[in-house]
C-alpha cells in the first residue's frame, strides 16, 4: 500500500511539468543571441534610447508604427503592429517607469519578427498569419526618464484605470477599446526579494490572471488567461525549475490588469523578479523573450485551450522572504555581551547620473528562520564584531591608494577616515570605505551599513564591507563590487 501511494505521488508530481514538449522554446533558447537588441544592455535606459530603434522599425514594411498619444511631458507613446491575423493581442510594458525588463525583451521580439529568412521562417509566418500583435513599449516614458515608478504627476498609472486622470492611462484605455484584443500582456518588474512560496527560490517570473471582481470569479475570459499561464509555467520549469510564482489573486478595482480582464481581454500579468547574479536582469529578459513567443505560439495554435485551470492554481504564491545576504546563527557582540542572532543584509542599487552603485543596509536582526538569502553564511561558532577603523586620519583619497588593502582587510579594517572627501558617493577601486567624519563608528544596528568582521576561534575569517564578503584566504578583493564614501 505504502509503495503504491509513493508510486502515485511520483506519477502526479512528475506528470504536470514534464509531459509536454516545447520545441519552439528550445530553439529560441539556443538562438537568443541572434535576436538580442545590442543597443540595450542595462535596465536603465530612456525614451531617447528606444526612439531610434522605433524609427528603424517604421522603415521595415513588416511593421506599422503609429503614435498612440503623448506623455505628460510630451514624449510620444508608440503603438507598434506586426502580423495580419484575426486574433488581436496587445502587449504593454513599463507603465511603471523603473520596470524595464520586458521593454528590453520587446525589442528582442521586434528583431525576431523583422528577420524573414532563417530556421524560424515557417513558424514566424504561421504566427503572423494567425495573430495581429500590437505593442506599447514604455507606456510611462516620463517615469523611465527618472527611473521612477510613477508618472510625472506622481500618479501610479496602475491605480488610474477607472479615473483615467493621466494621459498615459487614457492612451492604454483607448488602444484597448479600439482593438478589443483577445489577449493582453501587462508587463512589469517586481522586487528581487520575492521567493516562491515558503521556499528559498527567488520568484524569477511571477504570473497572474487578475480577478475582475472581489469574488475572484472565473469566466471564459479569465480562465483562458489562467490556462495560458499554466502552459507557460510548464515551459519555464525547464529553464528556471522552482522559480516561477503566482501573484495574489486579490482584486484591485483601480488596476489596469483587473479592469482589462473585466473589459473582455484575457489578461496576463508578468512580473520580472530576481535571479542569482543577474542584477541587470539580462537572463530574465531572455526568459521574457522566450515566454512571450511561446505565448504567441500558444494563442496562434489555440494550444492553451486544453490546459486545465488547476495548473494555474498549482503555481505557488510569491512571498517576500528573500534578502541578498543572510548570516545565520552568529554571536553578535554588543555592549560586551554575546547574543545569538541572524542578520539580514540587502544591497540596493543607487543611481547617480548614468552610473549605478550599491549601498548595503542591515535590514533585520533576530530570528530570521522564515527568511532566505541569495547568499547565506551559517555558523554558531562565529562572532560578529564591528569593522575596524584605520587608526590614522589620512589627507585624501590619493594617500589611501598607497595602502596595502588586502593586508588591511585581513586585519579587519573596513573604514579609513580622511580629511578631504572626494565628491563621489562610492568607490569601485578601493575595497574599504572612505569616511569624512571623525565621529564615525561601525555599530552593528538596524539600518546601518554592514561593515563588520566574522571571527571564529579568535581568527578573522571574513570581513563584510558594504555588505560584500571578503574571505581572508583571498588574495584579491574583487568580491567587493563597490564601497562607500561616508560623509
Ligand atoms: Zn509594476
Boltz pocket constraint, residues with backbone or C-beta under 6 A from the ligand:
constraints:
  - pocket:
      binder: B
      contacts: [[A, 96], [A, 99], [A, 187], [A, 188], [A, 189]]
      max_distance: 6.0
